[in-house]
Every structure is written in structure tokens, then in C-alpha cells.
Amino acid sequence: MKRQLKILNLIDIPWHSGLCDYAIKQSEALEKAGNIIYFAAPFKSNAYFLANSKKYKTFLISDRKKILNPVEIYKLCKFIKKEKIDILNAHTGRMQTLSYLISLLCKDIKIIRTKSDARKIKKSFTYSKIKAIICGSEYIKKMYLNAGFKKIMLKTIYAPPPDQILKPFELKLPFKIGIVGRLDPVKGHINFISAALKVLKKNNNILFYISGKEANIKWKDIEKLIPQNFRSYFKYFGFVKNVFDLMGECHLGIISSISSEAVSRVALEWMNMARAVISSNVGSLPEFIDKDYLYPANNVDALASKIIENLDFEKLMKIGEKNKAKVDLKFSIDNFEKETNEIFQNI
């Protein structure tokens, strides 16, 4: 018989990220199974905001730039004992350290480490108290294995894509090719632009859609790389609240990241929209994208060639349908809920 568990998530990053997204999806799955969810997060952080919107009881902690102090730890221990928390779920390295310190004062508490980011893994005494590590991808699991973690239970659980309304695939020119992601060097927008310009010299019946907030690059700086006579082929939408509407307008999605991608939300989102995806081969991306549609990161010529050889409506439709079927089979919400609840129940 399943126990009702009281689970406290500890997450100290302030911004929205894949890590935060994973924590919320995980909590929703655990709550649906009848468990009680809590969050410890900094005030006004995205995790704090989302936890409150879900009506999870929250405990305020300092942000990640501050040193953990004894008073904060003592107060959190009091909260844990009062609420009779069963499991601490640490989502960052600093929160893993905090969980370890709490376990010295709350003897019966169990700790799970959930990792869904690309930060380097270092061996630490804090792992001695961890019962299991949930990895957001096989890429992350391999990071742990390569770092020498053999004895702790390691389990890969893929987060499902959000519910999306499928838009019909329009068999109408021009081809629309999209890239979705913050404007950051790691996302490879410069390579995307360079490849697009090569493609346009072979086929100019194409529009390239770019969506994402300006992070470490400004659009005006990227736009300078586009010759004036080609600029009408590119449309920058900035941050789009409902990015799935934009994805639904496209015939093909591109992921041109040059590193990172320990967990790739955008790959699953494109696939769940029944769209073809051409992607670099970094991080976890080969776990989602068929090898025929991968190219070596930073290889602009290879990206351009992949786009050119797939500019066929019937071919793109078939690839998209295959991608959607793969998501439904391997990355479904049912699989995520089942596997998540099993590991929390069995530690």
C-alpha cells in the first residue's frame, strides 16, 4: 500500500529555468498520487511564485549568493519537524548541502537529489546521506557515472512536454523554419544565421523565425551579421508568451546549441507539436532526436546541408508524425508520473 509522503523541495535559484520547470512537474506528479508537497525557496524567486500559485506551503530561504547560516538552518529544521516532513528533495548543489546539514538534526529525514542542469558534478561528503539521484536525462546520469558514483541509486526520468494544441501542417510556401531559445552564445544563434544564409543561396522560398528573450546577446548585434538584402527573410519575435503558436506556424524546428542541453525542453516541445527537428549533437539531444537529423555542433555547413536535404513538405510531415509518436510512447506524462512516484515510495 502506498504511503502518503510529505515532500519538501529545496530550490534556491531565482529565475525560470529547466531546473525549476522540472521541479514543478515532479511536484504535480507527486501531488496527483496523494502526497503533500512543500517548497523552500527565496522570496520573489520563480520557484516561490510557482509554488504559491499551486498552493504549496512554502518556507522562505536565502538566495544562492548568501552563505547558509545556523539560524536559517535551525528555523527550517523546526518547520520540518512541525510539518513532519518525510523527504527532502534537493534541486541544486547548495540545497544538497543544506539537506545534509538538516539530516544531522532531523535524524529520520530522507534525501533525494534531483538533477536537471548541466553543472559539473563533484564528489562530496554530502552524498553520504542521499538515498537516490533522479537524473533529467541519460546525459546527466553518465555525468554521475563518469564521476565515480556507482553505489547511489541513479534513475533517469524524463520530464514530459506540456500539453499543446497541435496545429495543422500547412502545405504552403514559403517554408518556415524556427529556432526557439534565449539569445545566448550557448544556443548557437550565430551558427543558425550563418547556416540560414547558405540555405537561402540555394532556396530563397524560406522564412526564418527566431523567438527568445535577449539574454547575453542583443538581437541588434545578431542582425548585423545578416546582409541587408537578406534581412527580409528573418523575423525576430522576441519573447513569445505562447511559443507553441509560433512552433505551429513552422514546418521545421532547429536546435543549434553549441554546448549544455543537459535536459532539452525545446526538443520535446517541437516533437510534441509533430514537427521535424534538426539539432546539434550536444548534451542530451541525441536521446531525443533521430541520428539522421543530428549534425556536429558548430558545423555550419553540416547544418545547412541537413536543412537543404529536408526541404520537402511530405518528408517533413512524416518526420514530425514519427516525432510525435515517439513522445507519446517514451516521454509521456503517464511514464513520468509512474516512475517519479515509484522512486519516492521505494527509498
PyMOL commands that set and color helices and strands:
alter all, ss='L'
color gray80, all
select helices_A, chain A and resi 18-32+46-53+70-83+93-105+125-129+138-146+185-187+189-200+219-223+228-233+243-249+265-272+285-288+291-293+300-309+313-330+333-346
alter helices_A, ss='H'
color red, helices_A
select strands_A, chain A and resi 6-10+36-41+57-60+87-90+110-115+130-135+153-156+175-180+206-211+234-236+252-255+276-280+294-295
alter strands_A, ss='S'
color yellow, strands_A
deselect
rebuild
show_as cartoon
